């Protein structure tokens, strides 16, 4: 059974749809004819496996936080282009694709031809409805109101020109699908298979999204229905917790256990992994080093994320005197151990130097324009062997997320107790060697400023759960959706900062007390190799010219010759509520004028 689902897909055994055209424009032709298919359980299994294709993320999750307050990027992202540009329905034109929906609906229109038991039919129906629910939740997150289709449309179907259905109606249908799937999809131990547990995990994730979105987005006027979805999230998460099938991966090594989830070639038996993407050398190669992520290419971690990690004693880092002007070597002292397993820290040894010009050895930052100076360890393969990179597994769904969903849902409902915290968040913190959270968590001023919409008696603990979620799931692609559902898009406007330097001069970056780099004013030239100074170990210093934004410096400092590294000087404006949504592409509105734009688009 090893890596069964991924191996079948990689072998090219599944072909469901032979056309990528949008079915709202014209009807795609399928390679499966209903007249001679859907005649056995094997037919149903084969078709369903086709719905898996490109459905679950791989190692690319490790750059998924780009353009949030977790990670600036030099690359082009949609939200970045929107905020600094002049977006319209003519320019924001991706996402309105429906082939996956047609594939699911084609199955649901025809699968009952198979002469198999009702229990088996319900299982396959549940799988198709799961994929449909997941598809539609992604559309709701992007457009809010979308047309609901639960059948395959013919080319002359009048529903091709229907208007958008309300968010309330569509989400109601989504959770009808999730409810059916969670009741009828079988438990499945095959690696990478959608099982009842996977269905429950997505149900919990999407119910939390919808519940908090309705609660914090007054423009929807749906606050009265928010708690119903928070209850669904609570109950689905609780069902997974009480199943006893999963647990936090904790071998008693707080300096290693967390990182082992993200640089592992064998996650199939890990008790925390509910669903994974599994790779294997010469069978399904991930081909992933993460070297571009680690170096100075596109995304890099932001200082704001680093400052979210607590001190090892559980107190906020931002309550430390002078925290805003601490040097790199000071920032990692006595911190949450997850920080050292997410960010490259002073004294860390680089083994894989494939694209790192300074070579293997004790890590010394490279600095470049529009990079923070921090480097990301999570998801980076610090190995020389190609087989390791090709075999890297990805934890798509972790039990840690389920525990965080449970805690957040109960906190938002005003139902959270200390026993709930001990059952959920504190198991995650115990793995990291961090002290437990308590219901008496004080309101942290920094968090409160970030999330001013959080109010009430539970403010302190809601804020701390949000911190915990940010830290535990950092750089795994969760942050953008979290900011959107919490109505915190304005945080993306803040210019991300990098390392702090008090001025030009020499600096130790490895923590051994020996200087490694020298910053000189932009007006000066970097000397030739023979003229460079050496440190006490006899190594040549690495020189950088620093100056203000817009100069030809090696990298920019906020105050020209001092301050934090400037990574993204113009973030643009996050217009509320408009930028929480996307427009229907203009070409689609031209085809169907009943598709009206909403929220200022």
N, C-alpha and C positions, 0 to 999 in steps of 0.2 A: 504493500500500500504506500510505500515511501514516496512522498511528493507526487501523489497520484494525479491530482487535478492539474497542477502545473505541467506535469509531464505530458498529459494528454493534449493540453492546449499547445505546448511547445512543438509537439509532433505534428501539428496541423491537422488533427483528426476531426476538428469541429468547424463546420462552415454553415452558418445560419442564413446570413443575408449576403446577397451578391451585389448589392448596390448601396452606396453611401449617400444617395440623394435624399434630401429631406422629404418625408412622405407628405408634408403639407404642401409641397410644391408639385410633386408628381409621385405616383405610386411606385415604389421600388419593386423589382421582380425578385422573388426569392428562389433559391436553388432547391428548396424543399417544397414539393407539391403536396397539398393536403390530401389529394386523392389517393396517393400511394405511400403516405407516411403516417406516423402516429398510430401504428398498428401493433406496437409491443412496448413493453417497459423499456427495452433497450433504445427504441426510438425516442422515448421521452427523455431518458437519461442523456442521450447524445445531444438532443436539442438544447436541453437545459445547460449542459456544459458549455455550449456556445455563448450563453448569456454571461459567462464569467469573463470573456475576453475583454481586456483593458478595464476591468471593473474595479479592481483593487490595486492600491498604490504599491510601488516597490521602493527601492532605495532613494528615489527622487523626493521622498518626504523630507529628507534632511536639508533641503533648500526651500521647503514649503512655507517658511515664515518670512521669506524675502518681501521687502516693502512694508513690513509691520514695524512696530516699535521694538521687536526682537532682533531684527536684522536688516540693515540697509543693503542695497544692492546697486551695482552699476548696470545691471541688466534691465531690459524692458519688461515691466509688468503692467497688467491692465489698470490697477488702481493708481499706479504711479503716472501712467499716461493720462488718465482721467483727471487727476488732481492738478497736473501742471499744464494741461492742454485746454482745448476748447471742445469737449466731447459732445457728440450728438448721436442720434439714432443712425446716422449715416457712417459714423466712424467707429462706434462701439457695436460691432456687428457679429460677434462670435457668440456661441452658446445656444442659439435657437436651433438645435439639432434634435431629431426625434426618432432616428433609426432604432435605437435601443428600445424605445417604447413600442414601436411597431413589432419588433421581434418578440417581445414579451406578450403583447396582445394577440399575435398570430398563434402563438402556442396556446393561450387561454381560449381562443376560439375553436381549437381543434383537438386538444389533448384527450378529451373524453371518448374519442373513438377507440382508444386502446382497451382491449378486453382484460383489464386487471382489476384487482380488488379496489373497493372504495377507499380503503386506507392508503393504498399506493397512489391512487388518483389525487387524493387530498394532499399528499406529500408533494407531488410535482406541481400541483396548483399553488401550494404554499410557496414553493421556490420561485415560480414565475411572478407571483404577487409580491414577494420580497423584492425582486429586482425592479418591478414596476414602482413600488413604494420608494425605494432608494433613488430611482431615476427622478421621480416627481419631487421628492424632497429637495434635491439639488436644484431643480427648476424653480421651486418656490423660494428657495434661498436667494436666487438670482433675480427673479422677476416679481415675486409675491403672487399676483393674480396671473394664472395661466389657464389655457383651455384644458379641460379634463377629457381624455379619451380612454375608454375601456374596451374598445373594439378596433379591428383593422378597418381603415377607411378605403372605400373604393374611389376611383378617380372622379366620379360624379357625385360623391356624398356631400349633401348640403352642410354637414358638420365641418367640412373643410373651411367654411367661411364663418364659423361661429365666433363670438367674442370671447374675451377672457372670462373664465369662471372665477368666482371670488376665492380669495385665499382660504376663507373659512370652509367653503365647500370642498376645495381640493384637498386640504389637509385632513378633513374628515374622511375622505375617500382613502387617503394614504394610510391612515391608521386603521381603517377597515382591513386593508391589505395586510398591514403589520399584525393585526390581531389574528387574522386567519392563519398567516404564516407561522406565528409563534405558537399556535395551537396544533398545527398539523405537520410542520417540517420535522423530520426525524432527527434524532441525534446521529451524528456522522463523524466517525473517528478518522476518516481519510484526511491526509494532510492537505490543507488549503480548501477543504470542502465547506460549503455553507451548511451549517447545522442549526438546530434550534437555538443554540447558544449564540451563534453569530446573529441570527435574526433578533434575538432579545437585546443584544448589544447595540445594534443599529437602531432598534426601536427606542431604547433608552437614550441614546445620543440625540436622535432627532426629536424626541419628545422634550428633552431638556432645551434643545435649541428653540423649539417653537414656544415653549412655556416662557422662557426668559425673554425671547424676542417680543412676545405679546406684552409682557409685563413692562418692559423698558422702552417700547416704541409707542408713544402716545399717538403718533400719526395714523396708526392702524385702528385706534379706538376699539381695541380688543382685550384690554386689561382684565375685563371681567371673566374671560375664558382662559386666562393664563394658568390658573391653578390646576385646571383639569389636566393639562399636559404635564405640568410638574409632577402630578400624582402618577401619571403613566410612566414617566421617567423613573420616579422613586420605586414603583412596583416592579418594573422590568429589571432594574438594577438589583433590587432585593431578591428577585427570583434567581438571578445568576449567583448572587452571594450565597444564598441558602442552598443552592444545588451542591455546593462543596466540590465542584469540578475544577475550580481554579483557585489559585492563591498567589500572593506576591512572591516573586523569586527572591529568596533571602537565604543565603548560606552562612550568614553571620559575618560577611566581609563587606562592611559598609563602604570601603574604598574601591570595591571592584564590582559588586553585584549589579548595580545600576548600569554601569558601562557595558557589562557583558550581554545586555539585551540588544545592543546596537552594533556590536562588532563580532557577531557570532555566526558560525557556519552551520549550526545545528540547533535550531530553536523548536524543533518539532515536539520534543518532550518537555519543553519548559512549561511549568504550571501556570505561568502568567499569560501565555500567548493563547488568546482565544481564536485568532485567525492570523496566519502569516503568509507571506510570499516567500516560497522556498526555492533556493537556487542550488545548482550542483554542477561542478566542473564537467565540461564536455556534454552536459545534458541540457541544462538551463543556466546559461552563464549570466550573472548579473553584470559582469564587466565593470565593476564599480570600485574605484579607489577612493573617491571623494577628495582627490587631490586638489581639484579646482576649487572646491568648497573650503578646503583647509588653507589654501594659499591666498593669493591676491588677485582673484579673477572677477567674481561677481559678488556673491553674498558674503557677509561677515557679521559676527555677533555684535550687538550694540551694548554700550556701557549701561544703558538703562536696564537691560536684561540682567547683566551681572549684578547690578545694585538691588535687584529683586530678591536675590538669594540671601537668606538670613545668616547671622553669625551662628557658629556651632552650638551656642547655648540657647538658640531660638529667638534671640532679640533681633530687631531689624538692623541691617547693615547701615541703613540711612539714619539711624540714631547715633552712630559713632561720630565723635567729634572730628571735624575735618574730612568727612567721607568724600566730599565732592572734589577734593584736591589730593587724594591719595595716589601715590605712584603705583605702577603695575605690580611691583614686587610686594607692595603692602596690601593690595586689594584681595589677595587670596589667603591672608592669614586668618586662621580660626573660622573658616566659613563652612557652610553646608557642604558635605562631601560630594554632593551631586555637581557642584560648581567645577570641581577638579576633573569630573568625568564628562563634562560638557564643553568647557573652555580649556585650551592649552594653557598651562600654568607655568610659572617660573621654575626652571629645573627639569621640566618634562623632557624626555628623550625621544627624538624623532628617529624612527627606523626607516620608514618608507619616505625617501626623499626624491621620488620620481620627478616631481615638477617643482621642487623646492631648491632654489639655486645655491643656498648656503650649505646644502648637503646634510647628511645624517649627523647625529650627535645631539648635544644638549640644545634645546630649542631656543633660538633667538629670533624674535619677530622680524618679518620683512614688512616694510612700510611702503604704501603706494597711495596715489591719489584716490579719493573716494572709498578708501577702505578704513575700517575702524582701528586696525592694529591688533585686534583680538582674533584668535584663530579657533576654529570649531573642532572639537574632538568627536562629538557625537556623530556617528556614521562614517567617520574617517577610518580607513583601513591602514593601520600603522604596521604593516607587514610587507615583506619583500616578495612573498610567494604569490604568483598570479592566481594559483588555484584558490587561495584564500579569498581574494577579491571576487573571483567568479562565483564563489559558493556562499557569499554573504546573504543571510536570510534577513527579512524585514518583518518586524512585529506590527502587523496592520491593526490589530485590535488587542489592546493589553487590558488585563484585569484591573490595573491601576486606574485606567480611565473610568471603569465601571464604579469603582469605589469613590472616585471624585464626583461622578454624576450623582450617586446616591447622596453624598454629603451635601452637595450644592442644592439638589432638589429639596431635600428636607429643610435646609437652612432657609431657602426662599419661601417655603411653605410655613415657616415658623414652627416646625416640628422637631428640629434637631436637638438631640440630647448628647450628653457626654458619652453614653454608651454607643450612640451612633458614630461619633467621632472615633472612638476606640475601635469600632468595627471597620472603619473605612480609612480615613485620612491618616490616622495614627499608625496603621499597618504599613503604609507607604513611607512615612517618616521613620519608622523603626528600621526599615531596610537601609535607610540612609544614615542611621545612627543619630537622628535628630530627636530632640525632646518632643513629647506629645503636645498637640494643640489642646486647649481647654475652652469651654464655653465662655470663660471669662476673658477671652482675648480682647485686649484694649483696641480702640480704634486708632490705627496707624495713620498719621496725618498725610504721609506721602501717598498711601493707597487711597485714602479718602479724596485727595485732590485728583487722583486719576479717575475715580469712579464716583462722582458726586451724586449720581442718581440712587446710590445705595443708601437707604435710610431705615430708621426703625430700631427696635431693640436688638435685632440680630446683626447690626451693621458691622461690628468688629469681626465676628466669625465669618460672615459672608465675604468680607474683604480678605481674610486670611485664607479661605478656601480658594478664592481667585488667585492669590499669590501661589498657593500650593499647586494649583493647576498649571499656572504659567511655568513654574520651575520644573515640575515633574514631566510635563509634556513639551518642554522647550525645544524648538527647532525640529519638531516633528510634523509641522504643517497644521497645527490647531489654532494658532493665534489669530489669524485673520477672521475666521468664523466666530471666535469668542468675542473679539472687539465688535463685530457686527451685531451679534445678538444682545450684547450688553449696552448697545447704543453708545459705544465709546470710540467711534471712528475718528474723533478729533485727536486722539492720541497719535494717529499716523502723521498728523501735521508736524509734530515736534521733530526738530532736526536731530537725527541720531548722532551720538557723540562717540568718540573713541578714547584711546588712552590720554591721560593728562600729563603734560610736561610743564613745569613752572617756568621754563626758559631755555635758551640755547645752552649747550654744554654737553657733558658726558653722562651717560646713564647705564646703570646695571639693569639688565632685563632678565637675567637668569637666576637672580637671588643668591649668588655666591659672593657678593660684595666686590666683584671685579667688573669694571665698566666694559660695555660691549659696543655701544654706539655713540656717535657724537653728532649732535645737531648744530648746524651752522646757519647763519642768516642766508636768505635767498640771494642776496647780493654777492655772496662769496662763491667760489668754485670749489668743487670737491677735488682735493689734491690727487696727484698720481699715486700709484701703489707704493712707490718707494718713499714718498713723502708723508704717508699716513702715519699717525701715531699708533703705537702698540700699547696694549694693556700690560698688567703685571704678569700675565701668563705668556706674554710674547706674541699674542695674536693681534693682528691689525684691527683697528676699530673700523666699524662700518659707518660711513658718513651719509648724512641726509641734509639737504637744504630745505629749510622750513620758512614759510611765509604765509601771507594772507590768501584768502580765496581769490582766484583769478590770476595769481602770479605763476611763474614757471617753476615753483618749488617742487621738491620731491613729494611732499605732502603738505596739507594746509593745517594750521593751528588757528583756533578761534580768535585769538588776539594777535595773530601774525607771528610773533616769536614766543608765544606762551599760550597755555590753555589746552582744552581738549582737541583731539583731532576732529576736523570737520569732514564728514563723510558724504553728506547730501545737502548742500547749502540751500537748495530750493525744493521744498517738499510740496508746495502748492497748497490749495485749500480743499478741505473735505466739506463739501456742501451738505448740510443736513436739512431734510431727510433724503434728499435726492440721491446721494452717492451710496446709500445703503442698497440701492436697487440698480438694475440695468434696463436700458430701453429695449423694446422689441426692435430688431434691426429694420431699418427703413424699407428694405426690399420686401420683407414679409408684410409690412403694413400696406405697401403698394399692392401686393397680391390679395390681401384680405383687409380692407379698410375698417372692418369691425374690430380690429385689434387696436384699441385706444391706448395711448401712452399714459402713464401715471407718475405721480410724485415729481412733477416738473420736467419730465422728459418730453 
